Amino acid sequence: MFVISFYNKKGMSIIKCIQKFKKLNRTLFTTPSHSQGEIVAPLSSQLIGRKFFSCDYSEIEGFDNLSKPTGVIKLAQDETARIYDAKSSFFLTNGSTSGIVASMLALLQRGDKVLIARNCHKSVYNGLVLTGAIPVWLMPHYNSDWGIYEPLDYDYIEEIIKKNKDVKLFIMTNPTYEGIMTDVYRVSAICRKYGVKLLVDEAHGALWNFHRSLGTPSLHQGADIVVQSLHKTAGALNPSALLHISKESEIEPKLLQDALNLITTTSPSYPLLTNIEATITHLSSEKGKLQLIELIKNINRFIRTMREVPNLQIFTYNNDVTKILVKVTNLSGFELSDILFEKYNIEDEMANEKSVLFLTGIGTTKAKLKKLEKALTEICMHNIKISYDNSNIKVFTPVEPRVRYIPALVWNKPYKEVDIKYALARVSMELIMDYPPGIPILLPGEVIKKEHIAYLKDRQKIKVLY
């Protein structure tokens, strides 16, 4: 009998489990039906190879179950909690989205108030639909010079909580998509003062635990729950992520496990689980730490060099250096993005009307940064332009949302399409956002304002409540 005690060692374990299992040469009449790569669609074999399939198993004898881990997955998650200094850690194979939604399901009931910073990811909307919670929106300050949200205002947070004493949970994003950081310690102090739980979407801060010069993990600043995307900066496969509960939090891990089980498949991907495990193992190793140090050194060198280039600015105030945000004089962010794509074969993460974001991570080489450096220098020094229709540039300055109905109340309700010109003061039935970063501009149940109509002028129709 192949039992857990045969291979159960201290530390990470899922990879060792598969390696030892392969030596048994057991015949499986189980899912997945490709039988660990026995038959693979030719195009898949050409693109990703058979080895990927060879570690794809179901919950067979000796393995573990993600919905109720007691063996190798539990060991791997426990070791992850030790590395991150958390009470409990959970592997997520459906991205940070599943962690956000599960956390909301665990902590909110229908009719509960939840304070949400408006620069949240669209996954928070999914959680609002599923929980029936009432959103109380906090509008971060908007930096129109760069087209980004600034750190949260601490007095404003406390003011809103004072006015809504029955708020159960505060959801904030830190760092922002562009790497801007809020002092979570100050936010958590306010939340504790009023008995509010704190959930931090730290999707873009997955490297912070391994080099504090990037930022201080929210887990160590008083957050109750933190969600991180390992695929964004830490080098894991899409959509690998983690959910952590703080040691200081009163939240019971079983609450989160039960909530995750509501939205997680019963057939977890072992290739993703092994990749999550391998990524954390690597980042916490000496080799991984040296690679991260090298990455930071290369980025800082890039920033120093770019500061000497005329007509170019890099955003460096209170932000994670792995998010490189730049703007060029006399070019919109969209124009700069197009020039880089068309003339230099460089694709950025995101562009807005003012700036362009280049996302870097553990896999960003010195050569990649040198190529970007050369391209930006040429564009600025030689005033390179392209034919660009500036009339297509759309600028949306965030406005305070007016909630007529909470998302859960209008989900699947009848709607009709009307001409965008006649949608003023109607109730939206569409979730509208720029993607990336997936920050809502207009949610179902919110009143359509003149600013929305101006921004959406190129659309002919919009869905509104019937």
C-alpha positions as a Python dict, from the first residue, in 0.01 Angstrom:
ca = {
    (1, 'M'): (0, 0, 0),
    (2, 'F'): (132, 343, -100),
    (3, 'V'): (66, 550, 210),
    (4, 'I'): (152, 903, 312),
    (5, 'S'): (392, 795, 586),
    (6, 'F'): (612, 641, 313),
    (7, 'Y'): (718, 980, 181),
    (8, 'N'): (592, 1227, 438),
    (9, 'K'): (894, 1443, 527),
    (10, 'K'): (924, 1783, 687),
    (11, 'G'): (878, 2066, 439),
    (12, 'M'): (725, 2074, 94),
    (13, 'S'): (580, 1746, -24),
    (14, 'I'): (354, 1740, -332),
    (15, 'I'): (643, 1716, -579),
    (16, 'K'): (814, 1443, -378),
    (17, 'C'): (485, 1256, -361),
    (18, 'I'): (454, 1251, -742),
    (19, 'Q'): (818, 1158, -791),
    (20, 'K'): (787, 861, -556),
    (21, 'F'): (452, 758, -699),
    (22, 'K'): (591, 736, -1052),
    (23, 'K'): (835, 467, -937),
    (24, 'L'): (545, 241, -832),
    (25, 'N'): (436, 201, -1194),
    (26, 'R'): (74, 162, -1083),
    (27, 'T'): (-196, 110, -1350),
    (28, 'L'): (-464, 376, -1318),
    (29, 'F'): (-821, 356, -1441),
    (30, 'T'): (-897, 706, -1310),
    (31, 'T'): (-922, 1061, -1432),
    (32, 'P'): (-765, 1242, -1608),
    (33, 'S'): (-825, 1033, -1916),
    (34, 'H'): (-501, 1122, -2095),
    (35, 'S'): (-340, 876, -1849),
    (36, 'Q'): (-47, 1099, -1757),
    (37, 'G'): (36, 1174, -2118),
    (38, 'E'): (-27, 835, -2277),
    (39, 'I'): (-243, 1008, -2539),
    (40, 'V'): (-202, 1382, -2585),
    (41, 'A'): (-358, 1598, -2854),
    (42, 'P'): (-72, 1655, -3104),
    (43, 'L'): (-89, 2033, -3090),
    (44, 'S'): (-74, 2024, -2708),
    (45, 'S'): (221, 1789, -2724),
    (46, 'Q'): (402, 2024, -2962),
    (47, 'L'): (329, 2334, -2757),
    (48, 'I'): (372, 2225, -2395),
    (49, 'G'): (515, 1873, -2418),
    (50, 'R'): (415, 1545, -2258),
    (51, 'K'): (601, 1610, -1934),
    (52, 'F'): (335, 1857, -1826),
    (53, 'F'): (73, 1585, -1854),
    (54, 'S'): (286, 1333, -1669),
    (55, 'C'): (224, 1505, -1335),
    (56, 'D'): (-149, 1554, -1387),
    (57, 'Y'): (-332, 1329, -1139),
    (58, 'S'): (-662, 1315, -957),
    (59, 'E'): (-709, 1241, -586),
    (60, 'I'): (-585, 885, -613),
    (61, 'E'): (-470, 668, -322),
    (62, 'G'): (-177, 832, -145),
    (63, 'F'): (-245, 1179, -281),
    (64, 'D'): (-457, 1448, -115),
    (65, 'N'): (-779, 1646, -158),
    (66, 'L'): (-770, 2023, -190),
    (67, 'S'): (-1116, 2059, -34),
    (68, 'K'): (-1017, 1873, 284),
    (69, 'P'): (-639, 1842, 290),
    (70, 'T'): (-495, 1595, 539),
    (71, 'G'): (-183, 1474, 357),
    (72, 'V'): (66, 1621, 113),
    (73, 'I'): (-138, 1932, 30),
    (74, 'K'): (-184, 2007, 400),
    (75, 'L'): (189, 1966, 457),
    (76, 'A'): (268, 2200, 168),
    (77, 'Q'): (19, 2460, 290),
    (78, 'D'): (149, 2434, 647),
    (79, 'E'): (504, 2487, 524),
    (80, 'T'): (385, 2786, 321),
    (81, 'A'): (224, 2933, 634),
    (82, 'R'): (558, 2891, 813),
    (83, 'I'): (746, 3067, 531),
    (84, 'Y'): (498, 3357, 524),
    (85, 'D'): (450, 3362, 903),
    (86, 'A'): (74, 3309, 870),
    (87, 'K'): (-180, 3125, 1085),
    (88, 'S'): (-294, 2935, 776),
    (89, 'S'): (-220, 2946, 404),
    (90, 'F'): (-426, 2808, 118),
    (91, 'F'): (-320, 2719, -238),
    (92, 'L'): (-548, 2876, -500),
    (93, 'T'): (-564, 2730, -851),
    (94, 'N'): (-819, 2983, -977),
    (95, 'G'): (-622, 3297, -908),
    (96, 'S'): (-662, 3572, -650),
    (97, 'T'): (-1020, 3609, -767),
    (98, 'S'): (-1114, 3288, -587),
    (99, 'G'): (-939, 3408, -272),
    (100, 'I'): (-1124, 3741, -274),
    (101, 'V'): (-1462, 3580, -333),
    (102, 'A'): (-1405, 3305, -73),
    (103, 'S'): (-1297, 3560, 188),
    (104, 'M'): (-1616, 3760, 128),
    (105, 'L'): (-1828, 3444, 151),
    (106, 'A'): (-1659, 3353, 479),
    (107, 'L'): (-1700, 3692, 646),
    (108, 'L'): (-2019, 3844, 505),
    (109, 'Q'): (-2388, 3761, 519),
    (110, 'R'): (-2672, 3905, 315),
    (111, 'G'): (-2731, 4264, 419),
    (112, 'D'): (-2392, 4314, 584),
    (113, 'K'): (-2211, 4635, 500),
    (114, 'V'): (-1866, 4611, 344),
    (115, 'L'): (-1639, 4909, 292),
    (116, 'I'): (-1454, 4884, -40),
    (117, 'A'): (-1187, 5107, -192),
    (118, 'R'): (-1312, 5178, -544),
    (119, 'N'): (-980, 5080, -707),
    (120, 'C'): (-1066, 4720, -629),
    (121, 'H'): (-1053, 4435, -881),
    (122, 'K'): (-1375, 4322, -1050),
    (123, 'S'): (-1364, 4003, -841),
    (124, 'V'): (-1504, 4207, -551),
    (125, 'Y'): (-1819, 4260, -759),
    (126, 'N'): (-1848, 3881, -794),
    (127, 'G'): (-1831, 3855, -416),
    (128, 'L'): (-2101, 4119, -376),
    (129, 'V'): (-2336, 3924, -603),
    (130, 'L'): (-2276, 3598, -417),
    (131, 'T'): (-2294, 3736, -62),
    (132, 'G'): (-2572, 3991, -101),
    (133, 'A'): (-2360, 4237, 98),
    (134, 'I'): (-2413, 4613, 79),
    (135, 'P'): (-2114, 4802, -65),
    (136, 'V'): (-2001, 5126, 94),
    (137, 'W'): (-1760, 5280, -155),
    (138, 'L'): (-1443, 5468, -62),
    (139, 'M'): (-1302, 5683, -342),
    (140, 'P'): (-921, 5705, -340),
    (141, 'H'): (-766, 6029, -464),
    (142, 'Y'): (-698, 6026, -836),
    (143, 'N'): (-368, 6154, -974),
    (144, 'S'): (-466, 6305, -1308),
    (145, 'D'): (-103, 6379, -1397),
    (146, 'W'): (-31, 6005, -1417),
    (147, 'G'): (-381, 5859, -1458),
    (148, 'I'): (-354, 5647, -1141),
    (149, 'Y'): (-500, 5614, -792),
    (150, 'E'): (-299, 5744, -498),
    (151, 'P'): (-259, 5585, -151),
    (152, 'L'): (-571, 5579, 65),
    (153, 'D'): (-654, 5871, 294),
    (154, 'Y'): (-653, 5742, 654),
    (155, 'D'): (-876, 6016, 795),
    (156, 'Y'): (-1126, 5951, 516),
    (157, 'I'): (-1133, 5579, 601),
    (158, 'E'): (-1208, 5652, 966),
    (159, 'E'): (-1469, 5910, 875),
    (160, 'I'): (-1661, 5662, 660),
    (161, 'I'): (-1642, 5386, 922),
    (162, 'K'): (-1772, 5628, 1187),
    (163, 'K'): (-2071, 5704, 964),
    (164, 'N'): (-2127, 5332, 899),
    (165, 'K'): (-2069, 5174, 1239),
    (166, 'D'): (-2216, 4843, 1120),
    (167, 'V'): (-1946, 4786, 856),
    (168, 'K'): (-1816, 4430, 895),
    (169, 'L'): (-1526, 4424, 651),
    (170, 'F'): (-1292, 4661, 467),
    (171, 'I'): (-1146, 4551, 132),
    (172, 'M'): (-848, 4738, -7),
    (173, 'T'): (-585, 4684, -277),
    (174, 'N'): (-219, 4713, -178),
    (175, 'P'): (-10, 4765, -379),
    (176, 'T'): (-224, 4910, -652),
    (177, 'Y'): (-194, 4785, -1007),
    (178, 'E'): (78, 5043, -1063),
    (179, 'G'): (258, 4951, -740),
    (180, 'I'): (141, 5243, -523),
    (181, 'M'): (148, 5156, -152),
    (182, 'T'): (-76, 5248, 139),
    (183, 'D'): (40, 5212, 501),
    (184, 'V'): (-163, 4904, 592),
    (185, 'Y'): (-51, 4927, 954),
    (186, 'R'): (-238, 5257, 990),
    (187, 'V'): (-542, 5117, 813),
    (188, 'S'): (-547, 4804, 1029),
    (189, 'A'): (-525, 5016, 1345),
    (190, 'I'): (-840, 5202, 1236),
    (191, 'C'): (-1015, 4874, 1156),
    (192, 'R'): (-928, 4723, 1495),
    (193, 'K'): (-1051, 5037, 1671),
    (194, 'Y'): (-1398, 4987, 1523),
    (195, 'G'): (-1408, 4606, 1510),
    (196, 'V'): (-1382, 4585, 1130),
    (197, 'K'): (-1206, 4293, 961),
    (198, 'L'): (-945, 4383, 698),
    (199, 'L'): (-900, 4198, 368),
    (200, 'V'): (-605, 4309, 154),
    (201, 'D'): (-583, 4224, -214),
    (202, 'E'): (-204, 4198, -238),
    (203, 'A'): (-213, 4029, -577),
    (204, 'H'): (74, 4240, -704),
    (205, 'G'): (285, 4209, -390),
    (206, 'A'): (369, 3839, -406),
    (207, 'L'): (744, 3907, -387),
    (208, 'W'): (730, 4127, -79),
    (209, 'N'): (773, 3840, 163),
    (210, 'F'): (1111, 3760, 7),
    (211, 'H'): (1264, 4107, -12),
    (212, 'R'): (1136, 4380, 218),
    (213, 'S'): (1284, 4662, 8),
    (214, 'L'): (992, 4607, -230),
    (215, 'G'): (727, 4660, 38),
    (216, 'T'): (609, 4533, 376),
    (217, 'P'): (367, 4237, 352),
    (218, 'S'): (17, 4330, 468),
    (219, 'L'): (17, 4007, 667),
    (220, 'H'): (272, 4172, 897),
    (221, 'Q'): (87, 4502, 916),
    (222, 'G'): (-233, 4385, 1081),
    (223, 'A'): (-445, 4258, 789),
    (224, 'D'): (-674, 3967, 875),
    (225, 'I'): (-663, 3807, 531),
    (226, 'V'): (-420, 3863, 244),
    (227, 'V'): (-449, 3728, -111),
    (228, 'Q'): (-151, 3715, -349),
    (229, 'S'): (-109, 3622, -716),
    (230, 'L'): (208, 3419, -765),
    (231, 'H'): (182, 3445, -1143),
    (232, 'K'): (195, 3825, -1154),
    (233, 'T'): (549, 3885, -1029),
    (234, 'A'): (671, 3564, -862),
    (235, 'G'): (711, 3347, -1172),
    (236, 'A'): (435, 3087, -1129),
    (237, 'L'): (191, 2967, -1395),
    (238, 'N'): (-138, 3144, -1450),
    (239, 'P'): (-356, 3148, -1236),
    (240, 'S'): (-157, 3045, -925),
    (241, 'A'): (-231, 3230, -603),
    (242, 'L'): (-225, 3215, -224),
    (243, 'L'): (-459, 3311, 58),
    (244, 'H'): (-321, 3376, 406),
    (245, 'I'): (-484, 3430, 746),
    (246, 'S'): (-282, 3638, 990),
    (247, 'K'): (-164, 3483, 1316),
    (248, 'E'): (-323, 3774, 1501),
    (249, 'S'): (-662, 3734, 1334),
    (250, 'E'): (-955, 3575, 1512),
    (251, 'I'): (-1079, 3426, 1184),
    (252, 'E'): (-1091, 3046, 1192),
    (253, 'P'): (-924, 2867, 900),
    (254, 'K'): (-1224, 2633, 867),
    (255, 'L'): (-1438, 2931, 764),
    (256, 'L'): (-1209, 2997, 471),
    (257, 'Q'): (-1178, 2629, 379),
    (258, 'D'): (-1556, 2592, 371),
    (259, 'A'): (-1591, 2907, 159),
    (260, 'L'): (-1321, 2795, -84),
    (261, 'N'): (-1500, 2461, -121),
    (262, 'L'): (-1810, 2645, -244),
    (263, 'I'): (-1629, 2789, -545),
    (264, 'T'): (-1337, 2555, -610),
    (265, 'T'): (-1344, 2255, -841),
    (266, 'T'): (-1335, 1906, -693),
    (267, 'S'): (-1071, 1823, -956),
    (268, 'P'): (-776, 2046, -866),
    (269, 'S'): (-484, 2077, -1103),
    (270, 'Y'): (-181, 1894, -967),
    (271, 'P'): (46, 2065, -1222),
    (272, 'L'): (-65, 2399, -1076),
    (273, 'L'): (-32, 2275, -718),
    (274, 'T'): (321, 2150, -781),
    (275, 'N'): (407, 2478, -953),
    (276, 'I'): (280, 2679, -655),
    (277, 'E'): (487, 2463, -423),
    (278, 'A'): (797, 2483, -644),
    (279, 'T'): (766, 2862, -678),
    (280, 'I'): (752, 2918, -303),
    (281, 'T'): (1036, 2672, -246),
    (282, 'H'): (1250, 2854, -501),
    (283, 'L'): (1176, 3205, -376),
    (284, 'S'): (1264, 3107, -20),
    (285, 'S'): (1589, 2937, -129),
    (286, 'E'): (1928, 3107, -143),
    (287, 'K'): (1928, 3087, -523),
    (288, 'G'): (1583, 3245, -542),
    (289, 'K'): (1682, 3524, -305),
    (290, 'L'): (1993, 3598, -511),
    (291, 'Q'): (1784, 3613, -830),
    (292, 'L'): (1545, 3856, -664),
    (293, 'I'): (1835, 4072, -545),
    (294, 'E'): (1969, 4073, -902),
    (295, 'L'): (1627, 4173, -1039),
    (296, 'I'): (1600, 4466, -798),
    (297, 'K'): (1956, 4576, -878),
    (298, 'N'): (1882, 4570, -1253),
    (299, 'I'): (1558, 4766, -1213),
    (300, 'N'): (1724, 5030, -996),
    (301, 'R'): (2002, 5063, -1255),
    (302, 'F'): (1737, 5103, -1525),
    (303, 'I'): (1562, 5374, -1323),
    (304, 'R'): (1887, 5564, -1261),
    (305, 'T'): (1970, 5556, -1632),
    (306, 'M'): (1622, 5666, -1740),
    (307, 'R'): (1627, 5963, -1503),
    (308, 'E'): (1898, 6114, -1723),
    (309, 'V'): (1688, 6088, -2040),
    (310, 'P'): (1519, 6418, -2136),
    (311, 'N'): (1140, 6430, -2178),
    (312, 'L'): (1091, 6111, -1978),
    (313, 'Q'): (958, 6070, -1623),
    (314, 'I'): (943, 5759, -1404),
    (315, 'F'): (704, 5736, -1111),
    (316, 'T'): (913, 5649, -806),
    (317, 'Y'): (718, 5790, -511),
    (318, 'N'): (606, 5529, -256),
    (319, 'N'): (582, 5245, -503),
    (320, 'D'): (705, 4891, -566),
    (321, 'V'): (997, 4919, -809),
    (322, 'T'): (889, 4607, -999),
    (323, 'K'): (610, 4822, -1146),
    (324, 'I'): (777, 5065, -1388),
    (325, 'L'): (543, 5353, -1469),
    (326, 'V'): (669, 5606, -1725),
    (327, 'K'): (545, 5898, -1928),
    (328, 'V'): (697, 6095, -2214),
    (329, 'T'): (649, 6465, -2280),
    (330, 'N'): (408, 6540, -2566),
    (331, 'L'): (295, 6177, -2595),
    (332, 'S'): (-12, 6020, -2441),
    (333, 'G'): (35, 5686, -2276),
    (334, 'F'): (-158, 5528, -2562),
    (335, 'E'): (72, 5684, -2822),
    (336, 'L'): (384, 5571, -2638),
    (337, 'S'): (241, 5223, -2608),
    (338, 'D'): (170, 5205, -2982),
    (339, 'I'): (517, 5332, -3075),
    (340, 'L'): (682, 5068, -2857),
    (341, 'F'): (462, 4796, -3006),
    (342, 'E'): (486, 4895, -3372),
    (343, 'K'): (848, 5011, -3395),
    (344, 'Y'): (1022, 4809, -3121),
    (345, 'N'): (805, 4498, -3080),
    (346, 'I'): (764, 4572, -2709),
    (347, 'E'): (428, 4516, -2540),
    (348, 'D'): (352, 4689, -2210),
    (349, 'E'): (117, 4572, -1935),
    (350, 'M'): (-119, 4868, -1958),
    (351, 'A'): (-145, 5222, -2091),
    (352, 'N'): (-368, 5513, -1995),
    (353, 'E'): (-404, 5865, -2128),
    (354, 'K'): (-95, 5981, -1936),
    (355, 'S'): (143, 5692, -1870),
    (356, 'V'): (250, 5337, -1953),
    (357, 'L'): (303, 5051, -1707),
    (358, 'F'): (574, 4788, -1753),
    (359, 'L'): (527, 4495, -1519),
    (360, 'T'): (844, 4314, -1419),
    (361, 'G'): (900, 4004, -1208),
    (362, 'I'): (1138, 3728, -1120),
    (363, 'G'): (1170, 3634, -1489),
    (364, 'T'): (1257, 3985, -1612),
    (365, 'T'): (1613, 3968, -1743),
    (366, 'K'): (1873, 4241, -1768),
    (367, 'A'): (1851, 4204, -2149),
    (368, 'K'): (1477, 4281, -2147),
    (369, 'L'): (1534, 4595, -1943),
    (370, 'K'): (1819, 4703, -2174),
    (371, 'K'): (1591, 4665, -2477),
    (372, 'L'): (1325, 4882, -2311),
    (373, 'E'): (1590, 5133, -2205),
    (374, 'K'): (1720, 5163, -2562),
    (375, 'A'): (1370, 5203, -2708),
    (376, 'L'): (1257, 5469, -2460),
    (377, 'T'): (1583, 5660, -2504),
    (378, 'E'): (1546, 5666, -2883),
    (379, 'I'): (1183, 5776, -2861),
    (380, 'C'): (1271, 6064, -2628),
    (381, 'M'): (1598, 6171, -2791),
    (382, 'H'): (1471, 6161, -3149),
    (383, 'N'): (1113, 6271, -3082),
    (384, 'I'): (974, 5959, -3251),
    (385, 'K'): (603, 5974, -3326),
    (386, 'I'): (347, 5776, -3522),
    (387, 'S'): (25, 5867, -3695),
    (388, 'Y'): (-226, 5862, -3413),
    (389, 'D'): (-586, 5976, -3393),
    (390, 'N'): (-596, 6160, -3061),
    (391, 'S'): (-972, 6196, -3087),
    (392, 'N'): (-999, 5830, -2986),
    (393, 'I'): (-831, 5888, -2651),
    (394, 'K'): (-1085, 5829, -2376),
    (395, 'V'): (-1029, 5979, -2034),
    (396, 'F'): (-1239, 5882, -1734),
    (397, 'T'): (-1189, 6070, -1411),
    (398, 'P'): (-1343, 5849, -1141),
    (399, 'V'): (-1668, 5974, -992),
    (400, 'E'): (-1842, 5880, -670),
    (401, 'P'): (-2080, 5593, -752),
    (402, 'R'): (-2449, 5630, -677),
    (403, 'V'): (-2581, 5289, -577),
    (404, 'R'): (-2952, 5244, -649),
    (405, 'Y'): (-2955, 4867, -599),
    (406, 'I'): (-2688, 4637, -456),
    (407, 'P'): (-2538, 4396, -713),
    (408, 'A'): (-2713, 4090, -571),
    (409, 'L'): (-3056, 4249, -621),
    (410, 'V'): (-3010, 4323, -991),
    (411, 'W'): (-2827, 4003, -1084),
    (412, 'N'): (-3022, 3832, -1365),
    (413, 'K'): (-3297, 4093, -1353),
    (414, 'P'): (-3465, 4191, -1685),
    (415, 'Y'): (-3287, 4463, -1880),
    (416, 'K'): (-3318, 4648, -2207),
    (417, 'E'): (-3067, 4818, -2432),
    (418, 'V'): (-3098, 5192, -2485),
    (419, 'D'): (-2901, 5444, -2684),
    (420, 'I'): (-2610, 5565, -2470),
    (421, 'K'): (-2726, 5925, -2528),
    (422, 'Y'): (-3050, 5852, -2343),
    (423, 'A'): (-2905, 5653, -2055),
    (424, 'L'): (-2856, 5942, -1814),
    (425, 'A'): (-2996, 5864, -1465),
    (426, 'R'): (-3090, 5510, -1570),
    (427, 'V'): (-2970, 5211, -1367),
    (428, 'S'): (-2682, 5027, -1531),
    (429, 'M'): (-2706, 4652, -1584),
    (430, 'E'): (-2350, 4627, -1714),
    (431, 'L'): (-2017, 4581, -1540),
    (432, 'I'): (-1791, 4824, -1727),
    (433, 'M'): (-1416, 4844, -1671),
    (434, 'D'): (-1089, 4887, -1852),
    (435, 'Y'): (-910, 4555, -1856),
    (436, 'P'): (-644, 4536, -1739),
    (437, 'P'): (-656, 4634, -1452),
    (438, 'G'): (-1020, 4534, -1407),
    (439, 'I'): (-1118, 4828, -1184),
    (440, 'P'): (-1494, 4897, -1213),
    (441, 'I'): (-1604, 5216, -1384),
    (442, 'L'): (-1972, 5131, -1358),
    (443, 'L'): (-2142, 4839, -1182),
    (444, 'P'): (-2487, 4686, -1225),
    (445, 'G'): (-2726, 4865, -991),
    (446, 'E'): (-2545, 5199, -1014),
    (447, 'V'): (-2690, 5516, -1163),
    (448, 'I'): (-2541, 5625, -1496),
    (449, 'K'): (-2395, 5974, -1470),
    (450, 'K'): (-2296, 6228, -1734),
    (451, 'E'): (-1929, 6136, -1682),
    (452, 'H'): (-2006, 5774, -1773),
    (453, 'I'): (-2189, 5879, -2088),
    (454, 'A'): (-1901, 6105, -2197),
    (455, 'Y'): (-1655, 5820, -2147),
    (456, 'L'): (-1875, 5565, -2326),
    (457, 'K'): (-1970, 5793, -2615),
    (458, 'D'): (-1827, 5551, -2874),
    (459, 'R'): (-2076, 5284, -2769),
    (460, 'Q'): (-2415, 5289, -2931),
    (461, 'K'): (-2605, 5097, -2665),
    (462, 'I'): (-2592, 5020, -2295),
    (463, 'K'): (-2794, 4774, -2088),
    (464, 'V'): (-3016, 4931, -1826),
    (465, 'L'): (-3266, 4796, -1574),
    (466, 'Y'): (-3597, 4725, -1742),
}
